[in-house]
């Protein structure tokens, strides 16, 4: 039998992993689907684990390191 909530969960995760869906959109979709009771909190946890927030290198300068102005 087709499970719509599992299909949504798998689609969100697959889209993120393949680079089609940015993290901010994953968050928005996940929250909306949960609020509409289309996915469970357990599925939200599954999505959150599979789709971690990206970490950006902000160009942190170490103490004593000089940057060109």
PDB file of N, CA, C and O in Angstrom:
ATOM      1  N   UNK A   1       0.841  -1.180   0.000  1.00  0.00           N
ATOM      2  CA  UNK A   1       0.000   0.000   0.000  1.00  0.00           C
ATOM      3  C   UNK A   1       0.889   1.248   0.000  1.00  0.00           C
ATOM      4  O   UNK A   1       1.922   1.287   0.668  1.00  0.00           O
ATOM      5  N   UNK A   2       0.477   2.249  -0.748  1.00  0.00           N
ATOM      6  CA  UNK A   2       1.237   3.498  -0.858  1.00  0.00           C
ATOM      7  C   UNK A   2       1.143   4.298   0.429  1.00  0.00           C
ATOM      8  O   UNK A   2       0.053   4.508   0.962  1.00  0.00           O
ATOM      9  N   UNK A   3       2.289   4.743   0.925  1.00  0.00           N
ATOM     10  CA  UNK A   3       2.341   5.567   2.142  1.00  0.00           C
ATOM     11  C   UNK A   3       2.784   6.973   1.750  1.00  0.00           C
ATOM     12  O   UNK A   3       3.966   7.209   1.501  1.00  0.00           O
ATOM     13  N   UNK A   4       1.845   7.894   1.698  1.00  0.00           N
ATOM     14  CA  UNK A   4       2.107   9.253   1.248  1.00  0.00           C
ATOM     15  C   UNK A   4       3.149   9.956   2.110  1.00  0.00           C
ATOM     16  O   UNK A   4       4.020  10.645   1.579  1.00  0.00           O
ATOM     17  N   UNK A   5       3.076   9.798   3.424  1.00  0.00           N
ATOM     18  CA  UNK A   5       4.027  10.488   4.316  1.00  0.00           C
ATOM     19  C   UNK A   5       5.449   9.982   4.109  1.00  0.00           C
ATOM     20  O   UNK A   5       6.398  10.763   4.169  1.00  0.00           O
ATOM     21  N   UNK A   6       5.605   8.670   3.865  1.00  0.00           N
ATOM     22  CA  UNK A   6       6.942   8.131   3.582  1.00  0.00           C
ATOM     23  C   UNK A   6       7.462   8.655   2.251  1.00  0.00           C
ATOM     24  O   UNK A   6       8.653   8.934   2.114  1.00  0.00           O
ATOM     25  N   UNK A   7       6.581   8.789   1.281  1.00  0.00           N
ATOM     26  CA  UNK A   7       6.943   9.315  -0.036  1.00  0.00           C
ATOM     27  C   UNK A   7       7.418  10.763   0.087  1.00  0.00           C
ATOM     28  O   UNK A   7       8.420  11.136  -0.522  1.00  0.00           O
ATOM     29  N   UNK A   8       6.702  11.590   0.876  1.00  0.00           N
ATOM     30  CA  UNK A   8       7.119  12.977   1.101  1.00  0.00           C
ATOM     31  C   UNK A   8       8.484  13.027   1.777  1.00  0.00           C
ATOM     32  O   UNK A   8       9.367  13.778   1.360  1.00  0.00           O
ATOM     33  N   UNK A   9       8.648  12.229   2.812  1.00  0.00           N
ATOM     34  CA  UNK A   9       9.907  12.197   3.553  1.00  0.00           C
ATOM     35  C   UNK A   9      11.065  11.816   2.635  1.00  0.00           C
ATOM     36  O   UNK A   9      12.103  12.478   2.628  1.00  0.00           O
ATOM     37  N   UNK A  10      10.886  10.761   1.872  1.00  0.00           N
ATOM     38  CA  UNK A  10      11.942  10.312   0.961  1.00  0.00           C
ATOM     39  C   UNK A  10      12.242  11.370  -0.102  1.00  0.00           C
ATOM     40  O   UNK A  10      13.400  11.565  -0.471  1.00  0.00           O
ATOM     41  N   UNK A  11      11.215  12.046  -0.590  1.00  0.00           N
ATOM     42  CA  UNK A  11      11.411  13.084  -1.603  1.00  0.00           C
ATOM     43  C   UNK A  11      12.192  14.275  -1.082  1.00  0.00           C
ATOM     44  O   UNK A  11      13.052  14.811  -1.782  1.00  0.00           O
ATOM     45  N   UNK A  12      11.902  14.689   0.129  1.00  0.00           N
ATOM     46  CA  UNK A  12      12.623  15.815   0.734  1.00  0.00           C
ATOM     47  C   UNK A  12      14.102  15.456   0.907  1.00  0.00           C
ATOM     48  O   UNK A  12      14.988  16.231   0.548  1.00  0.00           O
ATOM     49  N   UNK A  13      14.347  14.281   1.458  1.00  0.00           N
ATOM     50  CA  UNK A  13      15.725  13.844   1.692  1.00  0.00           C
ATOM     51  C   UNK A  13      16.474  13.690   0.368  1.00  0.00           C
ATOM     52  O   UNK A  13      17.610  14.145   0.242  1.00  0.00           O
ATOM     53  N   UNK A  14      15.850  13.057  -0.607  1.00  0.00           N
ATOM     54  CA  UNK A  14      16.485  12.852  -1.905  1.00  0.00           C
ATOM     55  C   UNK A  14      16.805  14.177  -2.595  1.00  0.00           C
ATOM     56  O   UNK A  14      17.883  14.343  -3.167  1.00  0.00           O
ATOM     57  N   UNK A  15      15.865  15.115  -2.538  1.00  0.00           N
ATOM     58  CA  UNK A  15      16.085  16.431  -3.150  1.00  0.00           C
ATOM     59  C   UNK A  15      17.258  17.169  -2.527  1.00  0.00           C
ATOM     60  O   UNK A  15      18.037  17.819  -3.225  1.00  0.00           O
ATOM     61  N   UNK A  16      17.378  17.065  -1.214  1.00  0.00           N
ATOM     62  CA  UNK A  16      18.487  17.722  -0.518  1.00  0.00           C
ATOM     63  C   UNK A  16      19.817  17.073  -0.878  1.00  0.00           C
ATOM     64  O   UNK A  16      20.785  17.759  -1.207  1.00  0.00           O
ATOM     65  N   UNK A  17      19.855  15.752  -0.814  1.00  0.00           N
ATOM     66  CA  UNK A  17      21.109  15.041  -1.073  1.00  0.00           C
ATOM     67  C   UNK A  17      21.598  15.217  -2.502  1.00  0.00           C
ATOM     68  O   UNK A  17      22.805  15.209  -2.744  1.00  0.00           O
ATOM     69  N   UNK A  18      20.685  15.377  -3.451  1.00  0.00           N
ATOM     70  CA  UNK A  18      21.074  15.572  -4.845  1.00  0.00           C
ATOM     71  C   UNK A  18      21.322  17.040  -5.186  1.00  0.00           C
ATOM     72  O   UNK A  18      21.711  17.364  -6.308  1.00  0.00           O
ATOM     73  N   UNK A  19      21.096  17.926  -4.215  1.00  0.00           N
ATOM     74  CA  UNK A  19      21.372  19.342  -4.416  1.00  0.00           C
ATOM     75  C   UNK A  19      20.248  20.122  -5.079  1.00  0.00           C
ATOM     76  O   UNK A  19      20.438  21.282  -5.444  1.00  0.00           O
ATOM     77  N   UNK A  20      19.080  19.508  -5.241  1.00  0.00           N
ATOM     78  CA  UNK A  20      17.949  20.192  -5.868  1.00  0.00           C
ATOM     79  C   UNK A  20      17.225  21.126  -4.901  1.00  0.00           C
ATOM     80  O   UNK A  20      16.669  22.148  -5.303  1.00  0.00           O
ATOM     81  N   UNK A  21      17.243  20.755  -3.614  1.00  0.00           N
ATOM     82  CA  UNK A  21      16.491  21.496  -2.613  1.00  0.00           C
ATOM     83  C   UNK A  21      17.445  22.062  -1.570  1.00  0.00           C
ATOM     84  O   UNK A  21      18.103  21.297  -0.866  1.00  0.00           O
ATOM     85  N   UNK A  22      17.535  23.394  -1.455  1.00  0.00           N
ATOM     86  CA  UNK A  22      18.431  23.976  -0.449  1.00  0.00           C
ATOM     87  C   UNK A  22      17.905  23.733   0.968  1.00  0.00           C
ATOM     88  O   UNK A  22      16.721  23.464   1.170  1.00  0.00           O
ATOM     89  N   UNK A  23      18.796  23.831   1.922  1.00  0.00           N
ATOM     90  CA  UNK A  23      18.439  23.576   3.323  1.00  0.00           C
ATOM     91  C   UNK A  23      17.260  24.426   3.784  1.00  0.00           C
ATOM     92  O   UNK A  23      16.373  23.924   4.474  1.00  0.00           O
ATOM     93  N   UNK A  24      17.236  25.693   3.416  1.00  0.00           N
ATOM     94  CA  UNK A  24      16.147  26.565   3.865  1.00  0.00           C
ATOM     95  C   UNK A  24      14.795  26.069   3.347  1.00  0.00           C
ATOM     96  O   UNK A  24      13.792  26.166   4.054  1.00  0.00           O
ATOM     97  N   UNK A  25      14.760  25.546   2.135  1.00  0.00           N
ATOM     98  CA  UNK A  25      13.512  25.010   1.567  1.00  0.00           C
ATOM     99  C   UNK A  25      13.129  23.699   2.239  1.00  0.00           C
ATOM    100  O   UNK A  25      11.948  23.442   2.470  1.00  0.00           O
ATOM    101  N   UNK A  26      14.120  22.866   2.555  1.00  0.00           N
ATOM    102  CA  UNK A  26      13.861  21.620   3.281  1.00  0.00           C
ATOM    103  C   UNK A  26      13.189  21.942   4.610  1.00  0.00           C
ATOM    104  O   UNK A  26      12.214  21.293   4.989  1.00  0.00           O
ATOM    105  N   UNK A  27      13.703  22.934   5.312  1.00  0.00           N
ATOM    106  CA  UNK A  27      13.139  23.336   6.593  1.00  0.00           C
ATOM    107  C   UNK A  27      11.700  23.808   6.429  1.00  0.00           C
ATOM    108  O   UNK A  27      10.820  23.410   7.193  1.00  0.00           O
ATOM    109  N   UNK A  28      11.467  24.644   5.447  1.00  0.00           N
ATOM    110  CA  UNK A  28      10.124  25.173   5.195  1.00  0.00           C
ATOM    111  C   UNK A  28       9.138  24.055   4.842  1.00  0.00           C
ATOM    112  O   UNK A  28       8.044  23.988   5.401  1.00  0.00           O
ATOM    113  N   UNK A  29       9.527  23.187   3.920  1.00  0.00           N
ATOM    114  CA  UNK A  29       8.653  22.084   3.519  1.00  0.00           C
ATOM    115  C   UNK A  29       8.343  21.163   4.694  1.00  0.00           C
ATOM    116  O   UNK A  29       7.193  20.782   4.912  1.00  0.00           O
ATOM    117  N   UNK A  30       9.373  20.816   5.440  1.00  0.00           N
ATOM    118  CA  UNK A  30       9.211  19.905   6.568  1.00  0.00           C
ATOM    119  C   UNK A  30       8.258  20.481   7.609  1.00  0.00           C
ATOM    120  O   UNK A  30       7.365  19.787   8.093  1.00  0.00           O
ATOM    121  N   UNK A  31       8.451  21.743   7.946  1.00  0.00           N
ATOM    122  CA  UNK A  31       7.572  22.383   8.939  1.00  0.00           C
ATOM    123  C   UNK A  31       6.131  22.427   8.443  1.00  0.00           C
ATOM    124  O   UNK A  31       5.208  22.115   9.196  1.00  0.00           O
ATOM    125  N   UNK A  32       5.932  22.806   7.199  1.00  0.00           N
ATOM    126  CA  UNK A  32       4.574  22.885   6.651  1.00  0.00           C
ATOM    127  C   UNK A  32       3.891  21.526   6.615  1.00  0.00           C
ATOM    128  O   UNK A  32       2.716  21.410   6.964  1.00  0.00           O
ATOM    129  N   UNK A  33       4.624  20.493   6.193  1.00  0.00           N
ATOM    130  CA  UNK A  33       4.030  19.160   6.139  1.00  0.00           C
ATOM    131  C   UNK A  33       3.699  18.639   7.532  1.00  0.00           C
ATOM    132  O   UNK A  33       2.687  17.962   7.714  1.00  0.00           O
ATOM    133  N   UNK A  34       4.537  18.945   8.511  1.00  0.00           N
ATOM    134  CA  UNK A  34       4.244  18.510   9.873  1.00  0.00           C
ATOM    135  C   UNK A  34       3.034  19.257  10.433  1.00  0.00           C
ATOM    136  O   UNK A  34       2.169  18.650  11.065  1.00  0.00           O
ATOM    137  N   UNK A  35       2.969  20.571  10.203  1.00  0.00           N
ATOM    138  CA  UNK A  35       1.832  21.348  10.701  1.00  0.00           C
ATOM    139  C   UNK A  35       0.511  20.886  10.090  1.00  0.00           C
ATOM    140  O   UNK A  35      -0.540  20.993  10.720  1.00  0.00           O
ATOM    141  N   UNK A  36       0.568  20.381   8.877  1.00  0.00           N
ATOM    142  CA  UNK A  36      -0.638  19.874   8.200  1.00  0.00           C
ATOM    143  C   UNK A  36      -0.871  18.393   8.514  1.00  0.00           C
ATOM    144  O   UNK A  36      -1.770  17.771   7.948  1.00  0.00           O
ATOM    145  N   UNK A  37      -0.068  17.834   9.409  1.00  0.00           N
ATOM    146  CA  UNK A  37      -0.141  16.427   9.811  1.00  0.00           C
ATOM    147  C   UNK A  37       0.049  15.462   8.640  1.00  0.00           C
ATOM    148  O   UNK A  37      -0.528  14.374   8.628  1.00  0.00           O
ATOM    149  N   UNK A  38       0.861  15.863   7.656  1.00  0.00           N
ATOM    150  CA  UNK A  38       1.167  14.993   6.535  1.00  0.00           C
ATOM    151  C   UNK A  38       2.383  14.122   6.816  1.00  0.00           C
ATOM    152  O   UNK A  38       2.566  13.077   6.191  1.00  0.00           O
ATOM    153  N   UNK A  39       3.224  14.565   7.772  1.00  0.00           N
ATOM    154  CA  UNK A  39       4.345  13.760   8.246  1.00  0.00           C
ATOM    155  C   UNK A  39       4.367  13.822   9.766  1.00  0.00           C
ATOM    156  O   UNK A  39       3.820  14.746  10.368  1.00  0.00           O
ATOM    157  N   UNK A  40       5.001  12.837  10.379  1.00  0.00           N
ATOM    158  CA  UNK A  40       5.059  12.758  11.844  1.00  0.00           C
ATOM    159  C   UNK A  40       6.331  13.412  12.374  1.00  0.00           C
ATOM    160  O   UNK A  40       7.236  13.749  11.610  1.00  0.00           O
ATOM    161  N   UNK A  41       6.383  13.582  13.674  1.00  0.00           N
ATOM    162  CA  UNK A  41       7.591  14.127  14.299  1.00  0.00           C
ATOM    163  C   UNK A  41       8.772  13.183  14.099  1.00  0.00           C
ATOM    164  O   UNK A  41       9.908  13.638  13.965  1.00  0.00           O
ATOM    165  N   UNK A  42       8.522  11.895  14.077  1.00  0.00           N
ATOM    166  CA  UNK A  42       9.593  10.931  13.821  1.00  0.00           C
ATOM    167  C   UNK A  42      10.160  11.123  12.413  1.00  0.00           C
ATOM    168  O   UNK A  42      11.370  11.014  12.213  1.00  0.00           O
ATOM    169  N   UNK A  43       9.303  11.405  11.451  1.00  0.00           N
ATOM    170  CA  UNK A  43       9.772  11.654  10.092  1.00  0.00           C
ATOM    171  C   UNK A  43      10.517  12.980  10.004  1.00  0.00           C
ATOM    172  O   UNK A  43      11.457  13.111   9.221  1.00  0.00           O
ATOM    173  N   UNK A  44      10.108  13.959  10.797  1.00  0.00           N
ATOM    174  CA  UNK A  44      10.832  15.226  10.853  1.00  0.00           C
ATOM    175  C   UNK A  44      12.245  14.978  11.379  1.00  0.00           C
ATOM    176  O   UNK A  44      13.211  15.533  10.857  1.00  0.00           O
ATOM    177  N   UNK A  45      12.362  14.148  12.406  1.00  0.00           N
ATOM    178  CA  UNK A  45      13.684  13.797  12.933  1.00  0.00           C
ATOM    179  C   UNK A  45      14.526  13.083  11.882  1.00  0.00           C
ATOM    180  O   UNK A  45      15.727  13.330  11.772  1.00  0.00           O
ATOM    181  N   UNK A  46      13.898  12.198  11.109  1.00  0.00           N
ATOM    182  CA  UNK A  46      14.600  11.488  10.037  1.00  0.00           C
ATOM    183  C   UNK A  46      15.134  12.479   9.000  1.00  0.00           C
ATOM    184  O   UNK A  46      16.273  12.364   8.545  1.00  0.00           O
ATOM    185  N   UNK A  47      14.300  13.448   8.634  1.00  0.00           N
ATOM    186  CA  UNK A  47      14.708  14.476   7.672  1.00  0.00           C
ATOM    187  C   UNK A  47      15.840  15.324   8.242  1.00  0.00           C
ATOM    188  O   UNK A  47      16.832  15.589   7.563  1.00  0.00           O
ATOM    189  N   UNK A  48      15.684  15.744   9.488  1.00  0.00           N
ATOM    190  CA  UNK A  48      16.702  16.591  10.125  1.00  0.00           C
ATOM    191  C   UNK A  48      18.051  15.885  10.200  1.00  0.00           C
ATOM    192  O   UNK A  48      19.091  16.519  10.022  1.00  0.00           O
ATOM    193  N   UNK A  49      18.045  14.597  10.457  1.00  0.00           N
ATOM    194  CA  UNK A  49      19.289  13.826  10.528  1.00  0.00           C
ATOM    195  C   UNK A  49      19.915  13.676   9.149  1.00  0.00           C
ATOM    196  O   UNK A  49      21.133  13.781   9.002  1.00  0.00           O
ATOM    197  N   UNK A  50      19.090  13.432   8.145  1.00  0.00           N
ATOM    198  CA  UNK A  50      19.589  13.197   6.793  1.00  0.00           C
ATOM    199  C   UNK A  50      19.979  14.476   6.059  1.00  0.00           C
ATOM    200  O   UNK A  50      20.736  14.435   5.089  1.00  0.00           O
ATOM    201  N   UNK A  51      19.458  15.616   6.524  1.00  0.00           N
ATOM    202  CA  UNK A  51      19.681  16.896   5.833  1.00  0.00           C
ATOM    203  C   UNK A  51      20.265  17.924   6.804  1.00  0.00           C
ATOM    204  O   UNK A  51      19.559  18.839   7.229  1.00  0.00           O
ATOM    205  N   UNK A  52      21.526  17.787   7.154  1.00  0.00           N
ATOM    206  CA  UNK A  52      22.123  18.727   8.113  1.00  0.00           C
ATOM    207  C   UNK A  52      22.279  20.128   7.527  1.00  0.00           C
ATOM    208  O   UNK A  52      22.424  20.304   6.317  1.00  0.00           O
ATOM    209  N   UNK A  53      22.247  21.100   8.402  1.00  0.00           N
ATOM    210  CA  UNK A  53      22.453  22.489   7.976  1.00  0.00           C
ATOM    211  C   UNK A  53      23.869  22.643   7.431  1.00  0.00           C
ATOM    212  O   UNK A  53      24.820  22.119   8.010  1.00  0.00           O
ATOM    213  N   UNK A  54      24.007  23.356   6.328  1.00  0.00           N
ATOM    214  CA  UNK A  54      25.356  23.550   5.777  1.00  0.00           C
ATOM    215  C   UNK A  54      26.200  24.431   6.693  1.00  0.00           C
ATOM    216  O   UNK A  54      25.685  25.309   7.385  1.00  0.00           O
ATOM    217  N   UNK A  55      27.497  24.181   6.683  1.00  0.00           N
ATOM    218  CA  UNK A  55      28.439  24.978   7.470  1.00  0.00           C
ATOM    219  C   UNK A  55      29.261  25.791   6.482  1.00  0.00           C
ATOM    220  O   UNK A  55      29.904  25.245   5.586  1.00  0.00           O
ATOM    221  N   UNK A  56      29.226  27.078   6.660  1.00  0.00           N
ATOM    222  CA  UNK A  56      29.942  27.974   5.749  1.00  0.00           C
ATOM    223  C   UNK A  56      31.226  28.464   6.385  1.00  0.00           C
ATOM    224  O   UNK A  56      31.255  28.796   7.570  1.00  0.00           O
ATOM    225  N   UNK A  57      32.290  28.510   5.595  1.00  0.00           N
ATOM    226  CA  UNK A  57      33.559  29.054   6.059  1.00  0.00           C
ATOM    227  C   UNK A  57      33.488  30.560   5.894  1.00  0.00           C
ATOM    228  O   UNK A  57      33.435  31.065   4.773  1.00  0.00           O
ATOM    229  N   UNK A  58      33.489  31.270   6.993  1.00  0.00           N
ATOM    230  CA  UNK A  58      33.360  32.714   6.976  1.00  0.00           C
ATOM    231  C   UNK A  58      34.701  33.409   6.842  1.00  0.00           C
ATOM    232  O   UNK A  58      34.799  34.624   7.015  1.00  0.00           O
ATOM    233  N   UNK A  59      35.721  32.647   6.539  1.00  0.00           N
ATOM    234  CA  UNK A  59      37.038  33.257   6.396  1.00  0.00           C
ATOM    235  C   UNK A  59      37.579  33.746   7.730  1.00  0.00           C
ATOM    236  O   UNK A  59      38.078  34.868   7.828  1.00  0.00           O
ATOM    237  N   UNK A  60      37.485  32.923   8.741  1.00  0.00           N
ATOM    238  CA  UNK A  60      37.946  33.287  10.079  1.00  0.00           C
ATOM    239  C   UNK A  60      39.446  33.503  10.044  1.00  0.00           C
ATOM    240  O   UNK A  60      40.197  32.685   9.511  1.00  0.00           O
ATOM    241  N   UNK A  61      39.867  34.607  10.613  1.00  0.00           N
ATOM    242  CA  UNK A  61      41.282  34.956  10.663  1.00  0.00           C
ATOM    243  C   UNK A  61      41.821  34.554  12.028  1.00  0.00           C
ATOM    244  O   UNK A  61      41.288  34.957  13.062  1.00  0.00           O
ATOM    245  N   UNK A  62      42.877  33.762  12.021  1.00  0.00           N
ATOM    246  CA  UNK A  62      43.508  33.335  13.253  1.00  0.00           C
ATOM    247  C   UNK A  62      44.236  34.520  13.899  1.00  0.00           C
ATOM    248  O   UNK A  62      44.655  35.450  13.211  1.00  0.00           O
ATOM    249  N   UNK A  63      44.379  34.475  15.219  1.00  0.00           N
ATOM    250  CA  UNK A  63      45.076  35.521  15.942  1.00  0.00           C
ATOM    251  C   UNK A  63      46.511  35.604  15.435  1.00  0.00           C
ATOM    252  O   UNK A  63      47.195  34.587  15.329  1.00  0.00           O
ATOM    253  N   UNK A  64      46.955  36.787  15.130  1.00  0.00           N
ATOM    254  CA  UNK A  64      48.312  36.995  14.646  1.00  0.00           C
ATOM    255  C   UNK A  64      48.424  36.898  13.135  1.00  0.00           C
ATOM    256  O   UNK A  64      49.481  37.197  12.578  1.00  0.00           O
ATOM    257  N   UNK A  65      47.376  36.495  12.472  1.00  0.00           N
ATOM    258  CA  UNK A  65      47.393  36.380  11.019  1.00  0.00           C
ATOM    259  C   UNK A  65      46.983  37.718  10.405  1.00  0.00           C
ATOM    260  O   UNK A  65      46.041  38.358  10.873  1.00  0.00           O
ATOM    261  N   UNK A  66      47.677  38.128   9.384  1.00  0.00           N
ATOM    262  CA  UNK A  66      47.395  39.408   8.738  1.00  0.00           C
ATOM    263  C   UNK A  66      46.556  39.174   7.477  1.00  0.00           C
ATOM    264  O   UNK A  66      46.714  38.169   6.785  1.00  0.00           O
ATOM    265  N   UNK A  67      45.676  40.112   7.203  1.00  0.00           N
ATOM    266  CA  UNK A  67      44.914  40.076   5.950  1.00  0.00           C
ATOM    267  C   UNK A  67      45.267  41.310   5.151  1.00  0.00           C
ATOM    268  O   UNK A  67      45.585  42.360   5.710  1.00  0.00           O
ATOM    269  N   UNK A  68      45.209  41.174   3.838  1.00  0.00           N
ATOM    270  CA  UNK A  68      45.497  42.318   2.987  1.00  0.00           C
ATOM    271  C   UNK A  68      44.305  43.230   2.951  1.00  0.00           C
ATOM    272  O   UNK A  68      43.167  42.768   2.864  1.00  0.00           O
ATOM    273  N   UNK A  69      44.551  44.532   3.016  1.00  0.00           N
ATOM    274  CA  UNK A  69      43.460  45.497   3.033  1.00  0.00           C
ATOM    275  C   UNK A  69      43.149  46.002   1.662  1.00  0.00           C
ATOM    276  O   UNK A  69      42.250  46.827   1.496  1.00  0.00           O
TER     277      UNK A  69
END
